[in-house]
Every structure is written in structure tokens, then in C-alpha cells.
Amino acid sequence: MSSTEMEVDDEIIGVEEAEVADGEVVAETAVQQTTDYNNVWDMLAAMQEQRSNLRVLVVDASKGGLVVDLGVRAFIPKSEIATRHLGHLERYVGASLEVKVVEANRETGRVVLSHRQAVEEKRAARRAKTLASLERGQVLEGVVRRLTDFGAFVDIGGVDGLLHISDMAWDTVKHPEDVVQVGDKIQVKVLRIEPESERISLGLKQLREDPWQTARRELREGTLVEVEVLRLAELGAVVRVLPGIDGIIPEREMSSRRRGDDGTPVAPLEPGQTVTAKITELHYHDRRVTLSIRKAEFDKERAEVRAYQQRATSSSATPTLGDLFGDVLSRFPTKDAGADEE
């Protein structure tokens, strides 16, 4: 067994193993020389004064926090661990953390470290860098951090921007979770920046084509379109004309017929129903479209009459009134021949 020779002013911190040789005690490997011991405290004092960061290894955990071995025992209180969900502290054992020295008292041997302060300082530096480089119209990648009823907060580089529910999609969004989830990586566009309050507004739907641009290409006043009934409102029915474009059918334009072709009453519109309607008003600037089922029915009937007339006139025989208006005349009751004789 090898021994370590002691010199004057050397300080014995602990003894792991010892043996007696000729009546003298020989201290073994756990002897810490005074110079090395003092260097540790000098380093901790300097780092505390300069507020510089130190990377440490967690060796143990207790109810109150984490234990670190720096050559001297150091402690990270629970309140100084930078995390939103602490959970079981044992999961930090073996982890390498960046910390700041909060207290280094050589007399009492007390060393307190803060992981939270080190992380917050780095976040602040990253935030300042991001704010300085932000420009309106930029497209950035962000991470969804938190959802609320009115939108989602997205981290775009140490800065949280608000993605409002109205800027998530061109369609109506009932709740943000219908579009994004916490932890999602998404592309967003910077809409507004308020440097004084450091408020940033973000957009998601602005990265997709405005459906009203599609409407300019595909919709025209006077055309017939197939629409889906979304819901019934006080003044009519709200219908889906194109993805992202809703229109209104006023109550007076629902239908001109109280009964269908088979004589049964015309049923009221129901959500999910698909109907044919005519575009009567189309305002791109106001993003408003008004439709009419009544006018669509009228156009359909008029088209049927014209088609019937064309078929009749193309026949070699001269059409009679019965050929042209037989369907209409058949709707009226005729007198019995016997009744005329009477």
C-alpha cells in the first residue's frame, strides 16, 4: 500500500484508509492538499463575483434539490432548477447542468448553485438577438408552447409570439387545438411587431393562398353552384361555397315552392344538406357572397321549358298548343263530357 507524504500546512480533509506502521498513522488517498482546496474556493468566489456560468455533474438528489460534487459539496435548491415540471428529482442524477454560483461561503462550507438563473440568462440573450433581427413579413419556424381559447403561443427563438385563432386558418376555427398541438413545429409569418411591449403577432393562414383569390377565378354572379348547408341563422342559411368561403341564403330566397314535384311539402334546409343555389351578389372586397335557391329553381324551370320548345320546333310536324303546354294544362281539372250535355 502506497502512502502520501504530508508537508507542513497540508490540510487533511478525510481519510479513506489508514494503517499503523511503527506507531505512526499513514494517511492514504483521501488527503486533499490545502493548495488544491483553496483553489476550489477561489474559483467559486470568482465565478460568483463575475456571474459566469459553470457546468456541473449532478451526483445525488434529495427532497430539497440536487447535489453536485465540485471538490466540495454544492447544492442546487429545488426552486433553482429550470423546468416547468419537476417530477422526480432522481431523473437529474448523472445529468450535466449549466449553473451560476449563488453563494460560496468558505467558512461554513456552503455552496449554493442556480440552474434557473443560468438558463434564464441564456434565454434573455437569445430573446434580445431574435427581437433585433425580427422583421414584418418574415417566415420563421417555431414551436407551439401553450394553447389558450384565443390562440397559441409559439416560440420563435427565445421569444413567444401569439398566433391568434383568427390567423390560424381561412376556415372558421372553433378551438386552436383543432389546428395545432403543444410541441408542434410549424412555419409562421410575422404579422406585427410592437418593440416597446415586445408583443409579436404571428400568422399561419397567411402562408396559404387566400381562398378569395380562388373565388376570383372560379365564381361569377349569376352562376349556379352546389353548396353545403353549414347552419341555420336568424336571417337565413349559412352555406359553404368553396373551402374557406361561406355565403348566406336569405330566408326569402330559400325556395319559391311550398311543395315539391311529387306534391309533398318542401322540407326546410338542414345542416349537412347539399343544394343548388344561384350566386346573386359577389363582393370580393367585403368577402361576401349571397345566393338564392328560389332563383336557381326558376332558372332550372326556364331551361327545361326552352329545351322542350327546342325539341318541339325541331320536329317535322307543326307543334300544337297541347304539345307546348300539355304539362301545364294537365294541372287544371277538365269538365266531364256528360256534364256538358246536361
Secondary structure, DSSP 8 states (H G I E B T S, - for coil): -------TT------S-EEEETTEEEE-TT---HHHHHHHHHHHHHHHHHT-EEEEEEEEE-SSEEEEESSSEEEEEGGGS--S----GGGGTT-EEEEEEEEEETTTTEEEEEHHHHHHHHHHHHHHHHHHH--TT-EEEEEEEEEETTEEEEESSS-EEEEEGGGT-SS--S-GGGT--TT-EEEEEEEEEETTTTEEEEESGGGS--HHHHHHHH--TT-EEEEEEEEEETTEEEEEEETTEEEEEEGGGS-S-SB-TTS-B-----TT-EEEEEEEEEETTTTEEEEEHHHHHHHHHHHHHHHHHHHHHTSSS---HHHHHHHHHTTS----HHHHH-
